[in-house]
Amino acid sequence: MTDIPNRPEWQSDLFRDGLTVRREVLGADYVDASLARADDFMAGFQQLTTELAWGTIWTRPGLDRRTRSLIVLAMLAAMSKPNELKLHVRGALTNGVTREEIKEVLMQACVYAGIPAGLEAFHAAAAVFKEIDAK
């Protein structure tokens, strides 16, 4: 694991626990680049997302990572957040979610969140698949 930049707000055990999960799901390169780009203005946001989302929620024992990924995909699709959805499609694949399962989540999002939100989600997921397949 790469060392955590020496910022006082990034030294808690909760941050370290969250950082471990975040790196495992989203990829160390992506996460470490996010931390490296964080200036004084963004450091607090990195602390918030790493401690709250990844350190508090993603480490809870009630759901496995695969299930959490499915839930996140559904919520991001419903909120029409394609950039975050792309990131979490990759994370879902890392967590063992299949492309067919991703498609089914997005189909359900079309019905409950609306066709425009679902279409945007499908485009985002398809872009990730295309990029992965090209490698």
C-alpha positions as CSV (number, residue, x, y, z in Angstrom):
1,M,0.0,0.0,0.0
2,T,1.2,3.5,-0.9
3,D,1.9,5.7,2.1
4,I,-0.8,8.2,2.9
5,P,0.2,11.8,2.2
6,N,1.1,13.5,5.5
7,R,-2.1,15.6,6.1
8,P,-3.4,15.7,9.6
9,E,-7.0,15.0,8.5
10,W,-5.9,11.8,6.8
11,Q,-4.2,10.1,9.8
12,S,-7.2,8.5,11.6
13,D,-7.7,4.8,11.8
14,L,-11.1,5.3,10.1
15,F,-9.4,7.0,7.2
16,R,-6.9,4.2,6.9
17,D,-9.6,1.5,7.0
18,G,-11.6,3.3,4.4
19,L,-8.6,3.9,2.2
20,T,-7.9,0.2,2.2
21,V,-11.4,-0.7,1.0
22,R,-11.5,2.2,-1.4
23,R,-8.2,1.1,-3.1
24,E,-9.4,-2.5,-3.3
25,V,-12.7,-1.6,-4.9
26,L,-11.8,1.4,-7.1
27,G,-8.1,0.6,-7.7
28,A,-5.1,2.0,-6.0
29,D,-4.0,4.1,-9.0
30,Y,-7.3,5.9,-9.2
31,V,-7.5,6.5,-5.4
32,D,-3.9,7.5,-5.0
33,A,-4.1,10.0,-7.9
34,S,-7.2,11.5,-6.3
35,L,-5.3,11.9,-3.0
36,A,-2.3,13.3,-4.8
37,R,-4.4,16.0,-6.6
38,A,-6.1,17.0,-3.3
39,D,-5.1,20.5,-2.3
40,D,-6.0,22.2,0.9
41,F,-9.5,22.9,-0.4
42,M,-10.2,19.3,-1.5
43,A,-8.4,17.5,1.4
44,G,-11.5,17.7,3.6
45,F,-13.7,16.2,0.9
46,Q,-11.2,13.3,0.5
47,Q,-11.4,12.8,4.3
48,L,-15.2,12.8,4.2
49,T,-15.6,10.3,1.4
50,T,-12.9,8.0,2.6
51,E,-14.0,7.9,6.2
52,L,-17.8,8.1,5.8
53,A,-18.5,6.1,2.6
54,W,-15.5,3.7,2.6
55,G,-14.5,3.5,6.3
56,T,-17.9,3.6,7.9
57,I,-20.3,2.1,5.3
58,W,-18.3,-0.2,3.0
59,T,-16.6,-1.8,6.1
60,R,-19.9,-2.7,7.8
61,P,-20.6,-6.5,8.0
62,G,-24.3,-6.4,7.0
63,L,-23.7,-6.6,3.2
64,D,-20.9,-7.9,1.1
65,R,-19.0,-5.7,-1.4
66,R,-20.8,-7.2,-4.3
67,T,-24.2,-6.3,-3.0
68,R,-23.0,-2.8,-2.0
69,S,-21.8,-2.3,-5.6
70,L,-25.2,-3.3,-7.0
71,I,-26.9,-0.8,-4.7
72,V,-24.5,2.0,-5.6
73,L,-25.0,1.3,-9.3
74,A,-28.7,1.6,-8.9
75,M,-28.5,4.8,-6.9
76,L,-26.0,6.5,-9.3
77,A,-28.1,5.5,-12.3
78,A,-31.2,7.0,-10.6
79,M,-29.4,10.2,-9.8
80,S,-28.0,10.5,-13.4
81,K,-24.4,10.5,-12.3
82,P,-22.6,8.9,-15.3
83,N,-19.0,9.8,-14.2
84,E,-19.4,8.2,-10.8
85,L,-21.3,5.4,-12.4
86,K,-18.4,4.6,-14.7
87,L,-16.0,4.5,-11.7
88,H,-18.4,2.2,-9.8
89,V,-19.0,-0.1,-12.8
90,R,-15.3,-0.9,-12.7
91,G,-15.6,-1.4,-8.9
92,A,-18.6,-3.6,-9.3
93,L,-16.7,-5.8,-11.8
94,T,-13.8,-6.0,-9.3
95,N,-16.3,-7.1,-6.7
96,G,-17.6,-9.9,-8.8
97,V,-20.7,-8.4,-10.4
98,T,-21.2,-9.6,-14.0
99,R,-22.0,-7.5,-17.0
100,E,-25.4,-9.2,-17.2
101,E,-26.2,-8.2,-13.6
102,I,-25.1,-4.6,-14.3
103,K,-27.5,-4.6,-17.2
104,E,-30.3,-5.9,-15.1
105,V,-29.7,-3.2,-12.4
106,L,-29.7,-0.5,-15.2
107,M,-32.9,-2.0,-16.7
108,Q,-34.6,-1.7,-13.3
109,A,-33.3,1.8,-12.9
110,C,-34.9,2.7,-16.2
111,V,-38.3,1.7,-14.8
112,Y,-38.0,3.3,-11.4
113,A,-35.8,6.4,-12.2
114,G,-36.9,7.0,-15.7
115,I,-35.7,6.2,-19.2
116,P,-33.4,9.3,-19.6
117,A,-31.6,8.4,-16.4
118,G,-31.4,4.8,-17.4
119,L,-30.2,5.6,-20.9
120,E,-27.4,7.8,-19.5
121,A,-26.4,4.9,-17.2
122,F,-26.4,2.4,-20.0
123,H,-24.1,4.8,-22.1
124,A,-21.8,5.1,-19.1
125,A,-21.5,1.4,-18.5
126,A,-21.1,0.6,-22.2
127,A,-18.2,3.1,-22.4
128,V,-16.5,1.3,-19.5
129,F,-17.1,-2.1,-21.2
130,K,-15.7,-0.9,-24.5
131,E,-12.6,0.5,-22.8
132,I,-12.0,-2.7,-20.9
133,D,-12.6,-4.8,-24.1
134,A,-10.1,-2.7,-26.0
135,K,-7.3,-3.6,-23.6
